[in-house]
Amino acid sequence: MSRSKPNDNTPNPASRWYEWNGEHGKVRHYDKDAKQNVEADLPFTFVLLDELGSVRGWHESSSSGIYSNEVRDTRQDVLVVKAFKGGTLVEGLYKDIKDRANSAGGHFVANCYIAIKGDDGMDIGAIRFKGAALGAWMEFRKANRSQLYKKAVEIDGFTEGKKGRVVFRVPTFKLKDLSESTNQIALGLDAELQTYLTTYLNRTKRDQVETVGAANGHDDDVPHEPVGAPLNDDDIPF
């Protein structure tokens, strides 16, 4: 922060962080007040605003969550991967650190910033996809690239898969028509989001990861369930 740039520490505008729970086939978010996960009913509809990548997971050695800074391009942007109680685990380009990150308990995550209906209209939120859910999301993105930022997205159900003895559920997606009024609201929310992201991505990598850690401290004591089918390295979307 400085006198000429007073908003360098602007907080992330996402009001709620969702993730796909592959064990139960549900979308859920962590309620900080209740200190528990809350599941959302399907179908779950959102408007995609933007998408970044990060590393998340569970560090058994320190019994704490793994997190990293968010990046736009894994081929050029350095990731700093930390555990809440285990300190810095690894840092570098994803292709150079992926094996060590995986060994520590981390996995690649697509963090999708979204517009979603809240109690008082549309809010900025985020939803994370990992493992088999990430693979399904990437296939959907590829098939609908031209319409993804023109329509809404709905998670309308799931399919089941199996890895060893573990049964996991993979979300299914479809596009939904979007009214012009809702689209205009989403455009306004995206403008707010991009103001934050411009500031965030201009910070040092270590400042970026500290910002993520401060915003997601509840992951310190919330173990992550298995991610399902692994992705091939060539499948990472950016």
CYANA upper distance limits for C-alpha pairs under 8 A (distance plus 0.5 A):
  1 MET  CA      5 LYS  CA      6.43
  1 MET  CA      6 PRO  CA      5.74
  1 MET  CA      7 ASN  CA      7.03
  1 MET  CA      8 ASP  CA      5.49
  1 MET  CA      9 ASN  CA      7.04
  2 SER  CA      6 PRO  CA      5.81
  2 SER  CA      8 ASP  CA      8.30
  7 ASN  CA    199 THR  CA      8.43
  8 ASP  CA    199 THR  CA      6.56
  8 ASP  CA    200 TYR  CA      8.13
 10 THR  CA    196 TYR  CA      7.10
 10 THR  CA    199 THR  CA      8.31
 11 PRO  CA    196 TYR  CA      8.07
 12 ASN  CA    196 TYR  CA      7.16
 12 ASN  CA    215 ALA  CA      8.23
 13 PRO  CA    124 ILE  CA      6.96
 13 PRO  CA    125 GLY  CA      8.25
 13 PRO  CA    192 GLU  CA      8.29
 13 PRO  CA    193 LEU  CA      7.08
 13 PRO  CA    196 TYR  CA      7.85
 14 ALA  CA    113 TYR  CA      8.10
 14 ALA  CA    123 ASP  CA      8.12
 14 ALA  CA    124 ILE  CA      5.33
 14 ALA  CA    125 GLY  CA      4.83
 14 ALA  CA    126 ALA  CA      6.77
 15 SER  CA    123 ASP  CA      7.43
 15 SER  CA    124 ILE  CA      6.56
 15 SER  CA    125 GLY  CA      5.88
 16 ARG  CA     29 HIS  CA      7.49
 16 ARG  CA    124 ILE  CA      8.20
 16 ARG  CA    125 GLY  CA      5.51
 16 ARG  CA    126 ALA  CA      7.01
 17 TRP  CA     29 HIS  CA      6.20
 17 TRP  CA     30 TYR  CA      7.73
 17 TRP  CA    125 GLY  CA      6.50
 17 TRP  CA    126 ALA  CA      5.44
 17 TRP  CA    127 ILE  CA      6.35
 17 TRP  CA    128 ARG  CA      8.31
 18 TYR  CA     27 VAL  CA      7.03
 18 TYR  CA     28 ARG  CA      5.90
 18 TYR  CA     29 HIS  CA      4.95
 18 TYR  CA     30 TYR  CA      8.07
 18 TYR  CA    125 GLY  CA      8.16
 18 TYR  CA    126 ALA  CA      6.41
 18 TYR  CA    127 ILE  CA      4.87
 18 TYR  CA    128 ARG  CA      6.82
 19 GLU  CA     27 VAL  CA      6.23
 19 GLU  CA     28 ARG  CA      6.11
 19 GLU  CA     29 HIS  CA      6.88
 19 GLU  CA    127 ILE  CA      5.62
 19 GLU  CA    128 ARG  CA      5.19
 19 GLU  CA    129 PHE  CA      6.89
 20 TRP  CA     25 GLY  CA      7.71
 20 TRP  CA     26 LYS  CA      6.53
 20 TRP  CA     27 VAL  CA      5.18
 20 TRP  CA     28 ARG  CA      6.97
 20 TRP  CA    127 ILE  CA      8.11
 20 TRP  CA    128 ARG  CA      7.22
 20 TRP  CA    129 PHE  CA      6.67
 20 TRP  CA    130 LYS  CA      8.49
 20 TRP  CA    133 ALA  CA      7.68
 20 TRP  CA    171 PRO  CA      8.19
 21 ASN  CA     25 GLY  CA      6.15
 21 ASN  CA     26 LYS  CA      5.77
 21 ASN  CA     27 VAL  CA      6.43
 21 ASN  CA     28 ARG  CA      7.20
 21 ASN  CA    169 ARG  CA      8.50
 21 ASN  CA    225 GLU  CA      8.26
 22 GLY  CA     26 LYS  CA      7.59
 22 GLY  CA    133 ALA  CA      7.93
 22 GLY  CA    168 PHE  CA      5.72
 22 GLY  CA    169 ARG  CA      5.26
 22 GLY  CA    170 VAL  CA      6.79
 22 GLY  CA    225 GLU  CA      8.16
 22 GLY  CA    226 PRO  CA      8.28
 22 GLY  CA    227 VAL  CA      7.47
 22 GLY  CA    228 GLY  CA      7.75
 23 GLU  CA    167 VAL  CA      7.75
 23 GLU  CA    168 PHE  CA      5.83
 23 GLU  CA    169 ARG  CA      6.72
 23 GLU  CA    225 GLU  CA      7.55
 23 GLU  CA    226 PRO  CA      8.35
 24 HIS  CA    168 PHE  CA      8.31
 24 HIS  CA    169 ARG  CA      7.47
 25 GLY  CA    157 GLY  CA      8.25
 25 GLY  CA    158 PHE  CA      6.90
 25 GLY  CA    168 PHE  CA      8.23
 25 GLY  CA    169 ARG  CA      5.64
 25 GLY  CA    170 VAL  CA      7.42
 25 GLY  CA    171 PRO  CA      7.56
 26 LYS  CA     39 GLU  CA      6.86
 26 LYS  CA     40 ALA  CA      7.25
 26 LYS  CA     41 ASP  CA      7.72
 26 LYS  CA     42 LEU  CA      7.81
 27 VAL  CA     39 GLU  CA      6.27
 27 VAL  CA     40 ALA  CA      5.93
 27 VAL  CA     41 ASP  CA      7.86
 27 VAL  CA     42 LEU  CA      8.23
 27 VAL  CA     44 PHE  CA      8.07
 28 ARG  CA     37 ASN  CA      6.86
 28 ARG  CA     38 VAL  CA      5.85
 28 ARG  CA     39 GLU  CA      4.63
 28 ARG  CA     40 ALA  CA      6.16
 29 HIS  CA     37 ASN  CA      6.06
 29 HIS  CA     38 VAL  CA      5.91
 29 HIS  CA     39 GLU  CA      7.08
 29 HIS  CA     40 ALA  CA      8.49
 30 TYR  CA     35 LYS  CA      7.51
 30 TYR  CA     36 GLN  CA      6.24
 30 TYR  CA     37 ASN  CA      4.84
 30 TYR  CA     38 VAL  CA      6.57
 30 TYR  CA    218 HIS  CA      8.41
 31 ASP  CA     35 LYS  CA      6.00
 31 ASP  CA     36 GLN  CA      6.03
 31 ASP  CA     37 ASN  CA      6.46
 31 ASP  CA     38 VAL  CA      7.04
 32 LYS  CA     36 GLN  CA      7.56
 32 LYS  CA    218 HIS  CA      7.77
 40 ALA  CA     44 PHE  CA      7.84
 42 LEU  CA    155 ILE  CA      7.28
 42 LEU  CA    156 ASP  CA      6.42
 42 LEU  CA    157 GLY  CA      7.16
 43 PRO  CA    154 GLU  CA      6.80
 43 PRO  CA    155 ILE  CA      5.93
 43 PRO  CA    156 ASP  CA      4.92
 43 PRO  CA    157 GLY  CA      7.32
 44 PHE  CA    154 GLU  CA      6.02
 44 PHE  CA    155 ILE  CA      5.60
 44 PHE  CA    156 ASP  CA      7.17
 45 THR  CA    116 ILE  CA      7.78
 45 THR  CA    152 ALA  CA      7.42
 45 THR  CA    153 VAL  CA      6.16
 45 THR  CA    154 GLU  CA      4.77
 45 THR  CA    155 ILE  CA      6.88
 46 PHE  CA    114 ILE  CA      6.59
 46 PHE  CA    115 ALA  CA      6.34
 46 PHE  CA    116 ILE  CA      5.62
 46 PHE  CA    117 LYS  CA      8.40
 46 PHE  CA    152 ALA  CA      6.28
 46 PHE  CA    153 VAL  CA      5.93
 46 PHE  CA    154 GLU  CA      6.95
 47 VAL  CA    114 ILE  CA      5.83
 47 VAL  CA    115 ALA  CA      5.45
 47 VAL  CA    116 ILE  CA      7.05
 47 VAL  CA    149 TYR  CA      8.24
 47 VAL  CA    151 LYS  CA      7.57
 47 VAL  CA    152 ALA  CA      5.12
 47 VAL  CA    153 VAL  CA      6.54
 47 VAL  CA    186 ALA  CA      7.64
 48 LEU  CA    112 CYS  CA      7.39
 48 LEU  CA    113 TYR  CA      6.78
 48 LEU  CA    114 ILE  CA      5.08
 48 LEU  CA    115 ALA  CA      7.00
 48 LEU  CA    148 LEU  CA      7.74
 48 LEU  CA    149 TYR  CA      6.86
 48 LEU  CA    152 ALA  CA      7.49
 48 LEU  CA    153 VAL  CA      7.77
 49 LEU  CA    112 CYS  CA      7.93
 49 LEU  CA    113 TYR  CA      5.93
 49 LEU  CA    114 ILE  CA      5.56
 49 LEU  CA    115 ALA  CA      7.21
 49 LEU  CA    149 TYR  CA      7.76
 49 LEU  CA    186 ALA  CA      7.91
 49 LEU  CA    190 ASP  CA      6.25
 50 ASP  CA    112 CYS  CA      6.44
 50 ASP  CA    113 TYR  CA      5.69
 50 ASP  CA    114 ILE  CA      7.60
 50 ASP  CA    190 ASP  CA      8.35
 51 GLU  CA     72 ARG  CA      8.11
 51 GLU  CA    110 ALA  CA      7.24
 51 GLU  CA    111 ASN  CA      6.19
 51 GLU  CA    112 CYS  CA      4.89
 51 GLU  CA    113 TYR  CA      6.46
 52 LEU  CA     70 GLU  CA      6.51
 52 LEU  CA     71 VAL  CA      6.03
 52 LEU  CA     72 ARG  CA      5.56
 52 LEU  CA     73 ASP  CA      8.50
 52 LEU  CA    110 ALA  CA      6.49
 52 LEU  CA    111 ASN  CA      5.77
 52 LEU  CA    112 CYS  CA      7.00
 53 GLY  CA     70 GLU  CA      5.93
 53 GLY  CA     71 VAL  CA      5.77
 53 GLY  CA     72 ARG  CA      6.81
 53 GLY  CA     73 ASP  CA      8.23
 53 GLY  CA     74 THR  CA      7.94
 53 GLY  CA    108 PHE  CA      7.64
 53 GLY  CA    109 VAL  CA      6.24
 53 GLY  CA    110 ALA  CA      5.21
 53 GLY  CA    111 ASN  CA      6.18
 53 GLY  CA    238 PHE  CA      8.09
 54 SER  CA     67 TYR  CA      7.95
 54 SER  CA     68 SER  CA      6.27
 54 SER  CA     69 ASN  CA      6.63
 54 SER  CA     70 GLU  CA      5.33
 54 SER  CA     71 VAL  CA      6.91
 54 SER  CA     79 LEU  CA      7.92
 54 SER  CA    108 PHE  CA      6.43
 54 SER  CA    109 VAL  CA      5.82
 54 SER  CA    110 ALA  CA      7.12
 54 SER  CA    111 ASN  CA      7.61
 55 VAL  CA     66 ILE  CA      7.84
 55 VAL  CA     67 TYR  CA      6.17
 55 VAL  CA     68 SER  CA      5.89
 55 VAL  CA     69 ASN  CA      8.31
 55 VAL  CA     79 LEU  CA      8.48
 55 VAL  CA     81 VAL  CA      7.26
 55 VAL  CA    101 ALA  CA      8.50
 55 VAL  CA    106 GLY  CA      6.44
 55 VAL  CA    107 HIS  CA      5.85
 55 VAL  CA    108 PHE  CA      5.13
 55 VAL  CA    109 VAL  CA      6.13
 56 ARG  CA     65 GLY  CA      7.92
 56 ARG  CA     66 ILE  CA      5.53
 56 ARG  CA     67 TYR  CA      5.07
 56 ARG  CA     68 SER  CA      7.25
 56 ARG  CA    106 GLY  CA      5.75
 56 ARG  CA    107 HIS  CA      6.09
 56 ARG  CA    108 PHE  CA      7.06
 56 ARG  CA    109 VAL  CA      6.97
 57 GLY  CA     65 GLY  CA      6.38
 57 GLY  CA     66 ILE  CA      5.24
 57 GLY  CA     67 TYR  CA      7.32
 57 GLY  CA    105 GLY  CA      6.10
 57 GLY  CA    106 GLY  CA      4.86
 57 GLY  CA    107 HIS  CA      6.49
 57 GLY  CA    223 PRO  CA      8.43
 57 GLY  CA    224 HIS  CA      6.70
 58 TRP  CA     63 SER  CA      7.74
 58 TRP  CA     64 SER  CA      6.50
 58 TRP  CA     65 GLY  CA      5.06
 58 TRP  CA     66 ILE  CA      5.78
 58 TRP  CA     83 ALA  CA      8.40
 58 TRP  CA    104 ALA  CA      8.45
 58 TRP  CA    105 GLY  CA      5.81
 58 TRP  CA    106 GLY  CA      6.97
 58 TRP  CA    223 PRO  CA      6.39
 58 TRP  CA    224 HIS  CA      6.44
 59 HIS  CA     63 SER  CA      6.17
 59 HIS  CA     64 SER  CA      5.93
 59 HIS  CA     65 GLY  CA      6.36
 59 HIS  CA     66 ILE  CA      6.56
 59 HIS  CA     83 ALA  CA      6.97
 59 HIS  CA     86 GLY  CA      8.22
 59 HIS  CA    104 ALA  CA      6.56
 59 HIS  CA    105 GLY  CA      5.88
 59 HIS  CA    106 GLY  CA      8.02
 60 GLU  CA     64 SER  CA      7.44
 60 GLU  CA    104 ALA  CA      8.33
 60 GLU  CA    105 GLY  CA      7.81
 61 SER  CA     86 GLY  CA      8.18
 62 SER  CA     83 ALA  CA      8.12
 62 SER  CA     85 LYS  CA      6.13
 62 SER  CA     86 GLY  CA      5.95
 63 SER  CA     85 LYS  CA      7.91
 63 SER  CA    220 ASP  CA      8.45
 63 SER  CA    221 ASP  CA      7.83
 63 SER  CA    223 PRO  CA      8.50
 64 SER  CA     83 ALA  CA      6.67
 64 SER  CA     84 PHE  CA      6.13
 64 SER  CA     85 LYS  CA      6.30
 64 SER  CA     86 GLY  CA      7.96
 64 SER  CA    219 ASP  CA      7.69
 64 SER  CA    220 ASP  CA      5.23
 64 SER  CA    221 ASP  CA      6.20
 64 SER  CA    222 VAL  CA      7.97
 64 SER  CA    223 PRO  CA      7.86
 65 GLY  CA     83 ALA  CA      6.07
 65 GLY  CA     84 PHE  CA      6.31
 65 GLY  CA     85 LYS  CA      8.45
 65 GLY  CA    219 ASP  CA      5.65
 65 GLY  CA    220 ASP  CA      5.30
 65 GLY  CA    221 ASP  CA      7.23
 65 GLY  CA    222 VAL  CA      7.41
 65 GLY  CA    223 PRO  CA      7.36
 66 ILE  CA     81 VAL  CA      7.52
 66 ILE  CA     82 LYS  CA      6.14
 66 ILE  CA     83 ALA  CA      4.84
 66 ILE  CA     84 PHE  CA      7.07
 66 ILE  CA    105 GLY  CA      8.04
 66 ILE  CA    106 GLY  CA      6.79
 66 ILE  CA    219 ASP  CA      8.39
 67 TYR  CA     81 VAL  CA      6.33
 67 TYR  CA     82 LYS  CA      6.05
 67 TYR  CA     83 ALA  CA      6.82
 67 TYR  CA     84 PHE  CA      8.33
 67 TYR  CA    106 GLY  CA      8.41
 67 TYR  CA    209 VAL  CA      8.21
 67 TYR  CA    212 VAL  CA      8.04
 67 TYR  CA    213 GLY  CA      7.51
 68 SER  CA     79 LEU  CA      6.90
 68 SER  CA     80 VAL  CA      5.89
 68 SER  CA     81 VAL  CA      4.93
 68 SER  CA     82 LYS  CA      6.55
 68 SER  CA    209 VAL  CA      5.88
 68 SER  CA    212 VAL  CA      7.58
 68 SER  CA    213 GLY  CA      8.37
 69 ASN  CA     79 LEU  CA      6.59
 69 ASN  CA     80 VAL  CA      6.62
 69 ASN  CA     81 VAL  CA      7.83
 69 ASN  CA    205 LYS  CA      7.31
 69 ASN  CA    206 ARG  CA      8.36
 69 ASN  CA    208 GLN  CA      5.79
 69 ASN  CA    209 VAL  CA      4.64
 69 ASN  CA    210 GLU  CA      8.30
 69 ASN  CA    211 THR  CA      8.48
 69 ASN  CA    212 VAL  CA      6.79
 70 GLU  CA     79 LEU  CA      8.04
 70 GLU  CA    208 GLN  CA      7.95
 70 GLU  CA    209 VAL  CA      8.13
 71 VAL  CA     77 ASP  CA      6.63
 71 VAL  CA     78 VAL  CA      8.23
 71 VAL  CA     79 LEU  CA      7.80
 71 VAL  CA    201 LEU  CA      8.24
 72 ARG  CA     77 ASP  CA      7.70
 72 ARG  CA    238 PHE  CA      7.46
 73 ASP  CA     77 ASP  CA      6.08
 73 ASP  CA    238 PHE  CA      5.73
 74 THR  CA     78 VAL  CA      7.72
 74 THR  CA     79 LEU  CA      8.35
 74 THR  CA     93 LEU  CA      6.80
 74 THR  CA     94 TYR  CA      6.15
 74 THR  CA     95 LYS  CA      8.31
 74 THR  CA    238 PHE  CA      6.26
 75 ARG  CA     93 LEU  CA      6.87
 75 ARG  CA     94 TYR  CA      7.42
 75 ARG  CA     95 LYS  CA      7.88
 75 ARG  CA    238 PHE  CA      7.78
 76 GLN  CA     93 LEU  CA      7.20
 77 ASP  CA     93 LEU  CA      6.79
 78 VAL  CA     91 GLU  CA      7.31
 78 VAL  CA     92 GLY  CA      5.30
 78 VAL  CA     93 LEU  CA      5.30
 78 VAL  CA     94 TYR  CA      7.80
 78 VAL  CA    205 LYS  CA      7.74
 79 LEU  CA     91 GLU  CA      5.93
 79 LEU  CA     92 GLY  CA      5.90
 79 LEU  CA     93 LEU  CA      6.58
 79 LEU  CA     94 TYR  CA      7.22
 79 LEU  CA    205 LYS  CA      7.87
 80 VAL  CA     88 THR  CA      7.75
 80 VAL  CA     89 LEU  CA      8.48
 80 VAL  CA     90 VAL  CA      6.83
 80 VAL  CA     91 GLU  CA      4.86
 80 VAL  CA     92 GLY  CA      7.21
 80 VAL  CA    205 LYS  CA      7.32
 80 VAL  CA    206 ARG  CA      7.47
 80 VAL  CA    209 VAL  CA      7.16
 81 VAL  CA     88 THR  CA      6.47
 81 VAL  CA     89 LEU  CA      6.14
 81 VAL  CA     90 VAL  CA      5.88
 81 VAL  CA     91 GLU  CA      6.35
 81 VAL  CA    101 ALA  CA      8.01
 81 VAL  CA    209 VAL  CA      8.36
 82 LYS  CA     86 GLY  CA      7.47
 82 LYS  CA     87 GLY  CA      5.84
 82 LYS  CA     88 THR  CA      4.69
 82 LYS  CA     89 LEU  CA      5.68
 82 LYS  CA     90 VAL  CA      7.67
 83 ALA  CA     87 GLY  CA      5.75
 83 ALA  CA     88 THR  CA      6.96
 83 ALA  CA     89 LEU  CA      7.37
 84 PHE  CA    213 GLY  CA      8.04
 84 PHE  CA    217 GLY  CA      8.32
 84 PHE  CA    220 ASP  CA      6.22
 85 LYS  CA    220 ASP  CA      8.08
 89 LEU  CA    101 ALA  CA      7.94
 89 LEU  CA    104 ALA  CA      8.05
 90 VAL  CA     97 ILE  CA      7.21
 90 VAL  CA    100 ARG  CA      7.65
 90 VAL  CA    101 ALA  CA      7.22
 91 GLU  CA     97 ILE  CA      7.19
 92 GLY  CA     96 ASP  CA      6.89
 92 GLY  CA     97 ILE  CA      6.58
 93 LEU  CA     97 ILE  CA      6.90
 94 TYR  CA     98 LYS  CA      5.94
 95 LYS  CA    233 ASP  CA      8.49
 97 ILE  CA    101 ALA  CA      6.43
 98 LYS  CA    102 ASN  CA      6.47
 98 LYS  CA    107 HIS  CA      8.46
 99 ASP  CA    103 SER  CA      6.62
100 ARG  CA    104 ALA  CA      6.71
101 ALA  CA    105 GLY  CA      6.93
101 ALA  CA    106 GLY  CA      5.53
101 ALA  CA    107 HIS  CA      7.43
102 ASN  CA    106 GLY  CA      5.28
102 ASN  CA    107 HIS  CA      6.30
107 HIS  CA    130 LYS  CA      7.71
107 HIS  CA    131 GLY  CA      8.09
108 PHE  CA    130 LYS  CA      6.88
108 PHE  CA    131 GLY  CA      8.14
108 PHE  CA    236 ILE  CA      8.45
109 VAL  CA    128 ARG  CA      6.83
109 VAL  CA    129 PHE  CA      6.14
109 VAL  CA    130 LYS  CA      5.31
109 VAL  CA    131 GLY  CA      8.28
109 VAL  CA    134 LEU  CA      7.68
110 ALA  CA    128 ARG  CA      6.10
110 ALA  CA    129 PHE  CA      5.82
110 ALA  CA    130 LYS  CA      7.16
110 ALA  CA    134 LEU  CA      7.31
111 ASN  CA    126 ALA  CA      7.11
111 ASN  CA    127 ILE  CA      6.42
111 ASN  CA    128 ARG  CA      5.08
111 ASN  CA    129 PHE  CA      7.25
112 CYS  CA    126 ALA  CA      5.90
112 CYS  CA    127 ILE  CA      5.74
112 CYS  CA    128 ARG  CA      6.61
113 TYR  CA    124 ILE  CA      7.59
113 TYR  CA    125 GLY  CA      6.36
113 TYR  CA    126 ALA  CA      4.76
113 TYR  CA    127 ILE  CA      7.05
114 ILE  CA    124 ILE  CA      6.26
114 ILE  CA    125 GLY  CA      5.64
114 ILE  CA    126 ALA  CA      5.84
114 ILE  CA    127 ILE  CA      7.75
115 ALA  CA    122 MET  CA      6.72
115 ALA  CA    123 ASP  CA      6.07
115 ALA  CA    124 ILE  CA      5.26
115 ALA  CA    125 GLY  CA      6.51
115 ALA  CA    186 ALA  CA      6.51
115 ALA  CA    189 LEU  CA      7.63
116 ILE  CA    122 MET  CA      5.83
116 ILE  CA    123 ASP  CA      5.95
116 ILE  CA    124 ILE  CA      6.90
116 ILE  CA    125 GLY  CA      7.02
117 LYS  CA    121 GLY  CA      6.05
117 LYS  CA    122 MET  CA      4.88
117 LYS  CA    123 ASP  CA      6.61
118 GLY  CA    122 MET  CA      6.01
118 GLY  CA    123 ASP  CA      6.32
122 MET  CA    185 ILE  CA      7.86
122 MET  CA    186 ALA  CA      8.29
123 ASP  CA    189 LEU  CA      7.95
124 ILE  CA    189 LEU  CA      7.03
124 ILE  CA    193 LEU  CA      8.30
129 PHE  CA    133 ALA  CA      5.97
129 PHE  CA    134 LEU  CA      5.17
129 PHE  CA    137 TRP  CA      7.84
130 LYS  CA    134 LEU  CA      4.98
130 LYS  CA    135 GLY  CA      8.12
130 LYS  CA    227 VAL  CA      6.77
131 GLY  CA    135 GLY  CA      6.92
131 GLY  CA    227 VAL  CA      5.22
131 GLY  CA    228 GLY  CA      6.09
131 GLY  CA    229 ALA  CA      6.35
131 GLY  CA    230 PRO  CA      5.91
131 GLY  CA    231 LEU  CA      6.80
132 ALA  CA    136 ALA  CA      6.82
132 ALA  CA    170 VAL  CA      6.67
132 ALA  CA    227 VAL  CA      7.09
132 ALA  CA    228 GLY  CA      5.79
132 ALA  CA    229 ALA  CA      5.43
132 ALA  CA    230 PRO  CA      7.00
132 ALA  CA    231 LEU  CA      7.77
133 ALA  CA    137 TRP  CA      6.65
133 ALA  CA    170 VAL  CA      5.70
133 ALA  CA    171 PRO  CA      6.55
133 ALA  CA    227 VAL  CA      8.49
133 ALA  CA    228 GLY  CA      8.48
134 LEU  CA    138 MET  CA      6.58
135 GLY  CA    139 GLU  CA      6.80
135 GLY  CA    231 LEU  CA      7.30
135 GLY  CA    235 ASP  CA      8.04
136 ALA  CA    140 PHE  CA      6.74
136 ALA  CA    170 VAL  CA      7.52
136 ALA  CA    171 PRO  CA      7.44
136 ALA  CA    172 THR  CA      7.72
137 TRP  CA    141 ARG  CA      6.59
137 TRP  CA    173 PHE  CA      8.09
138 MET  CA    142 LYS  CA      6.62
138 MET  CA    237 PRO  CA      7.32
139 GLU  CA    143 ALA  CA      6.72
140 PHE  CA    144 ASN  CA      6.60
140 PHE  CA    173 PHE  CA      7.39
141 ARG  CA    145 ARG  CA      5.88
141 ARG  CA    148 LEU  CA      7.48
144 ASN  CA    148 LEU  CA      6.30
145 ARG  CA    149 TYR  CA      8.47
146 SER  CA    150 LYS  CA      8.33
147 GLN  CA    151 LYS  CA      6.57
148 LEU  CA    152 ALA  CA      7.86
148 LEU  CA    153 VAL  CA      8.13
148 LEU  CA    175 LEU  CA      8.20
150 LYS  CA    178 LEU  CA      8.02
150 LYS  CA    183 ASN  CA      8.45
151 LYS  CA    175 LEU  CA      6.82
151 LYS  CA    176 LYS  CA      6.35
151 LYS  CA    177 ASP  CA      5.84
151 LYS  CA    178 LEU  CA      5.67
152 ALA  CA    175 LEU  CA      6.24
152 ALA  CA    176 LYS  CA      5.47
152 ALA  CA    177 ASP  CA      6.71
152 ALA  CA    178 LEU  CA      6.31
153 VAL  CA    173 PHE  CA      7.28
153 VAL  CA    174 LYS  CA      6.36
153 VAL  CA    175 LEU  CA      5.21
153 VAL  CA    176 LYS  CA      6.35
154 GLU  CA    173 PHE  CA      6.07
154 GLU  CA    174 LYS  CA      5.83
154 GLU  CA    175 LEU  CA      6.63
154 GLU  CA    176 LYS  CA      7.22
155 ILE  CA    171 PRO  CA      6.88
155 ILE  CA    172 THR  CA      6.16
155 ILE  CA    173 PHE  CA      5.14
155 ILE  CA    174 LYS  CA      7.17
156 ASP  CA    171 PRO  CA      8.11
156 ASP  CA    172 THR  CA      6.53
156 ASP  CA    173 PHE  CA      6.62
156 ASP  CA    174 LYS  CA      7.69
157 GLY  CA    171 PRO  CA      6.39
157 GLY  CA    172 THR  CA      5.89
157 GLY  CA    173 PHE  CA      8.14
158 PHE  CA    169 ARG  CA      6.42
158 PHE  CA    170 VAL  CA      5.59
158 PHE  CA    171 PRO  CA      4.72
158 PHE  CA    172 THR  CA      5.53
159 THR  CA    169 ARG  CA      6.08
159 THR  CA    170 VAL  CA      5.68
159 THR  CA    171 PRO  CA      7.04
159 THR  CA    172 THR  CA      7.51
160 GLU  CA    167 VAL  CA      7.39
160 GLU  CA    168 PHE  CA      6.25
160 GLU  CA    169 ARG  CA      4.97
160 GLU  CA    170 VAL  CA      6.59
161 GLY  CA    167 VAL  CA      6.29
161 GLY  CA    168 PHE  CA      5.80
161 GLY  CA    169 ARG  CA      6.65
161 GLY  CA    170 VAL  CA      7.81
161 GLY  CA    228 GLY  CA      8.33
161 GLY  CA    229 ALA  CA      8.46
162 LYS  CA    166 VAL  CA      6.11
162 LYS  CA    167 VAL  CA      4.91
162 LYS  CA    168 PHE  CA      6.45
162 LYS  CA    228 GLY  CA      8.05
162 LYS  CA    229 ALA  CA      8.34
163 LYS  CA    167 VAL  CA      6.97
163 LYS  CA    168 PHE  CA      8.22
163 LYS  CA    228 GLY  CA      7.08
163 LYS  CA    229 ALA  CA      7.01
166 VAL  CA    228 GLY  CA      8.31
167 VAL  CA    228 GLY  CA      8.40
168 PHE  CA    228 GLY  CA      6.30
178 LEU  CA    182 THR  CA      7.08
178 LEU  CA    183 ASN  CA      6.95
179 SER  CA    183 ASN  CA      6.68
180 GLU  CA    184 GLN  CA      6.67
181 SER  CA    185 ILE  CA      6.95
182 THR  CA    186 ALA  CA      6.69
183 ASN  CA    187 LEU  CA      6.67
184 GLN  CA    188 GLY  CA      6.85
185 ILE  CA    189 LEU  CA      6.81
186 ALA  CA    190 ASP  CA      6.56
187 LEU  CA    191 ALA  CA      6.77
188 GLY  CA    192 GLU  CA      7.05
189 LEU  CA    193 LEU  CA      6.71
190 ASP  CA    194 GLN  CA      6.50
191 ALA  CA    195 THR  CA      6.84
192 GLU  CA    196 TYR  CA      7.14
193 LEU  CA    197 LEU  CA      6.68
194 GLN  CA    198 THR  CA      6.39
195 THR  CA    199 THR  CA      7.07
196 TYR  CA    200 TYR  CA      6.57
197 LEU  CA    201 LEU  CA      6.34
198 THR  CA    202 ASN  CA      6.81
199 THR  CA    203 ARG  CA      7.28
200 TYR  CA    208 GLN  CA      7.02
201 LEU  CA    208 GLN  CA      7.80
203 ARG  CA    207 ASP  CA      6.48
203 ARG  CA    208 GLN  CA      6.57
204 THR  CA    208 GLN  CA      6.67
205 LYS  CA    209 VAL  CA      6.82
206 ARG  CA    210 GLU  CA      6.73
207 ASP  CA    211 THR  CA      6.69
208 GLN  CA    212 VAL  CA      6.99
209 VAL  CA    213 GLY  CA      6.68
210 GLU  CA    214 ALA  CA      6.64
211 THR  CA    215 ALA  CA      6.79
212 VAL  CA    216 ASN  CA      6.63
213 GLY  CA    217 GLY  CA      6.26
218 HIS  CA    222 VAL  CA      7.38
219 ASP  CA    223 PRO  CA      7.99
231 LEU  CA    235 ASP  CA      6.64
231 LEU  CA    236 ILE  CA      8.08
232 ASN  CA    236 ILE  CA      8.03
